[in-house]
Amino acid sequence: MKNSVASIIFVLLITLLAPSQGIAAGATHMKFQKLAGFMKGNKYYLVVYSIDEETSYMNFATDMDGVHIRLKKRGGGDVVIQPDDMIINSLGLMMNARYKNTPMFRFNMVIDSSGSIDDRALHHVEDALTQFVDFLPAAFEGQVIKFSTNVSAPSEFTNNKDELKRWIKAPFQRENTALYDAIGSGVQALSNSGDKVPFKFSVVLTDGKDTASQDYKTPAQFINRIGPLSKNHNIPVFIVGVTNNVEETTLRKIAGAGYGLYRKVPNFQNLKKAFHFINNLIRETYVFTMPMPVSMSSVEKILIVKHRKSGSGKYDIIQDIDVQ
């Protein structure tokens, strides 16, 4: 029964992600999807999430002996990064409170609090988001940004789940919708938040169209400024649009600018399903930390591979990732 449930989850991951983000675009293996990849100091950080039962944290993370990286160079030849020279962190295995002071991801929740969200809908929003926080791995830092006609100042980043839930439930003006300004505020807050945490992302919830932004007057201006910021700073934007009133085209473009995703749900009663999906994605995320002995400009592909147990020196490719 456990394997059947896991299989269903991964079928859903592939199906739900397909519309907004190509799965391992250009790749010939379909085990992981890239979320971020960047240099920090003399280390390279590769952030991926599992899209196959074989690489689920319930399976792969408990048997990573022999997993290593091969860098395929543009002019030919491979550079090998051995298992002993790298660290692989599975967020799904970091649920215990002892990881609270070892942050591996930092995020914010950008929450629509406009007048179209009535008291009943607001109850569903608060319920879905507090459950989302409860199910997070312990190794996080989070903040809350609310918006209506105005955008709230971002809360402080915290690793305290109770504090996050208090901010989620704090009252806020319920008027118009400064959607572009709010998403921009979320991405900028993360890009300015320092680099001690390897994985950053923004989670956006909205039920409408922009009616009140001051910094970004048009969809094109918004996309042209925030899209590159999201991509260049490796900050995926995960957007949940509720009802048929959302600016779906614009939101898909922002999510697709990096390695984010856009999910549409028909009503507020279905919000928990959307955030449960994002919870699963986070739990299936791995952070590879490795030295980078060559210039990234010389690397064409990153291969996640595993030595065969026969001891023959041969290996199997788990995932190939294009370097852009």
N, C-alpha and C positions, 0 to 999 in steps of 0.2 A: 504493500500500500504506500509506503514511504517513497519508493522509487517512482510509482505512478504519479504521485503528487508533484514530485520534483520535475518529472518530465513535462507535466502540464504547465508548471511555472515557466520553464524555459521556452516552450512553444509560445506562451504568451509574451515573453520578453522579446522574441524575434518578431512576432506579429505586430506588437504595439510600437516597436521602435522603427520598423521599416518605413512608415510614411515620412518621418522627420529627419532621419539620419541613416545614410547607407551603412550597412553592417560591415565593418572591416573593409571599407571601400578599397578596391584594387587587390584584395587579399585572395589567396587560394584556400585558406583554412578559416574555419568559422567557429572558433572557440572563445575568443575574447573580442571586445570592442574597445577601442581607444577612447579615453576621456581627456587625457592631458599628457604632454611630454615636453620636458624643459630642462635646461641646465640651471643649476644653482651652485655657485662656487665651482668646485671640481667634480661635482656629482651630477649624474643625470637621473631624473625622476620620470618614470613611466607609470601612468595610472590607467588601468584597464578594468573592465568588468566582464564577468562570465556571461556567455550567451549559450552555454551548452552544459548539460548535466555533468559531463566528464570533468569540467573545470569549476563546478560549483564549490563553494567553500566547504560544503559538507563532504566532498570527495577529494578534490585537488589539494586543498589547503592542509589536509592531514597527511599528505603523501607527496611532499615536494622535493624529496631526495633526488638529486641529479638534474633538477631544473636549472637552466642557465640561459645566457643570452649569447647569440651570435650576431655580429654586425656585418652585413653584406655591404662592401664598399662599392662605390659607383664605378671605379675602374677595374673591379674584379678583386677577389680575395675576401677572406673572412677574418674578423677579429673576434676572439672568444673571450667572454667574461665568465669566469668559472663560478660555481655555486658559492665557494668560500669567500669570494670577493664582492658578493652582493647580498642585499637584504630584501626579503619579500614579506610584506605585511598584508594579511588578509583582514579586512575590516569586519567580516563576518565572525571572526574569532576574537574580536575585541569588544565583546558585549559586557564583560565583567567590569565592575567598578574600579578594579585595580588599574585599568588603562585610562582612567579619567585624567591623569596628569601627563599622558603621553599623546597629545593631540595629533591625529593623522589627517583630519579634514576640518575645514572651516566653512561655514555656510551662513546665508541669511534667508529669512522668510519674508517675502515682500507681499503684503496682504491687502487686498482690496477691501476698503471699509466704506464704500460709497453708498449713497442713499438707496440704490436699487437692491441692496442686500437687506431684506427685512429681518425682523426678530427671529422668525423661524429659520430662515437661511443662515443667519448669524450663528445660531445654535449649531447647525451642521458644520459650519466653518470651524468654530472653536473645538468641536468634538473631533473632527478629522485631524486638525493640526496638533492638538494635544496628544492624540494617539500616535501620530507621526513622530513626535518628540519622544514618547515613551519607548518606541521600538528602535530608536537610533542606537548604534554602537556607542560605547562609552567614550571613545577617543575623539571627541568632537569639541569644537567651539562654535557657538551659534549666536545669532542676533535677530532682532525683529525690526522690520520697517513697515509702518502702516501708511496707507494713502487714501485720500478722498480728493477734495479740492486742493489740499496741501499734502505734502509728504512729510511724515514725521522724521525727526532726527533719528538716525540709527541708534538702537540700544547698544550698550557695551557688549562685546563678545563675552560669552560665558560658557562654562562647561556644566552649569547647574540646570538640570532639566526643570525643576520646579520654578526657577526664576524665568526661564523661557516661557513656560506655560502661563505665568502671571502676566507677562507682556502680551501674550496672544489674547488674553481675556480682558486686557485693559480697554476701557471705553475710548472711542475716537470719533471725531466728526463724521457724519454720514451725509455727504453732499454730492459733489461731482467726482470726476475720475481723472486724476493726473497720472495716467498709466505710464506714459513714456518717461516722465521725470522720475517716477518711482523705480522702474526697472533700471534706469540709468544710475540712480542713487545706490541701488543694491550692488551693481557691478563695480562702481567706483569705490564703494566702501570696502569691498573685498580686494580690489587691486591696490588700495592704499594701506592695507592692513599688515604689511610686513610679510616675510617669506619663510618663517620658521615652520609653517604647516605646508605639507606638500600638495594637498588637494583642496581646492576651493570651488564652491558652486553656489548658485542662487536658485531658490525655489520661489516661483511667482504664482499667485492665485488671483484671478480676476474674472468678473462676469460681464464685462462691458467694453466699450470703445473709449478711447481717449477723448476727454472733453475739456480738460483744464490744465494741461502741461504748459509751462512757461519756458523751459529750457529747450525743448524740442517741439517745434511748431507743426512739423509735418512728419508723416511716416518715413519718408526718404531721409530727412535730416536725422531722425532717430536711429534708423538702421545704419546709416553711413558713419555715425559716431560711436554708437554702442556696440555694433557688430564687431568691428576691428578690436575694440577694447576687450571684449569677451574672448575673442580668438587669441590675440597677442599675449594676454595675461593668463591663458589657460583656465578660464572661468566658464564652465558650461552653465547654461541657463535652462532650468527645467520648469516649464510653464504648464499650468493647469488652467484651461479655459472652461468656464461653466456656462451652460445654456448656448443658444444660437446667436447671442448678441455680441460675441467677442470679435475682435479684429484678427481673424484666424490667419490670413495671409501674412500680415505684419509679424505676428507672434511666431509663426513658423520660420520666418526668415531670421529673426533674432535667435531662436533656439538653434537653427541650422548654421549660424555664423561660426559657432565653436563646435563642441561635441555634445550639445544639449539635446533636449527633446521637447516636443509639444504634445500634450494630451488634452483631448476634448471630452468633457463629460456632459450628459444631457441636462442634469439637474443637481441640486445641492445634496440630494439624498445619496448620490453616487460618489461623493467626494472621497470617502474613506477608501474606495477601491483604487482611485488614482494615486493617493498618497501611500497606500500599501504597496503599490507597484514601485514607487520611488524608494520606499524603504527596502524592498527586495534588491533593487539595483545597488543601493549603497552597501548592503551586506555582501553582495557578490563582487565588490570592488577590491582590487589588489593594488598595492603601491610597491613598485620595484625601484630600489635605490641602488645605484651602481656607479663605479668609476667610469669615466669616459676617456679612454686612452687615445682617441683620435678626434679630429674636428668633426662636429656633427654635419658640416657641409659636405663631407666626404662619404657619408653614410646614406645608402639608398634604401635599405630595409633593416628593420630590427626583427630578429627571429627569436621567439620564445621557444626553447627546445628542452628536451629531456633525454638524458642518457638512457640507453636501453640497459636492462638489468643483466643482460648476458655478459657484460664486461668487454664487449667487442670494440668499444670505442665509438660505435655508431649511435645515432640519436634520432629521435622523432621530432618533427616540427609540430608544435602545438598551435602557434599563431605567427603569421608574418604581417608586419605592420609597415606601411610605406612611410618614409620620412619626407615631409613636404617642406 
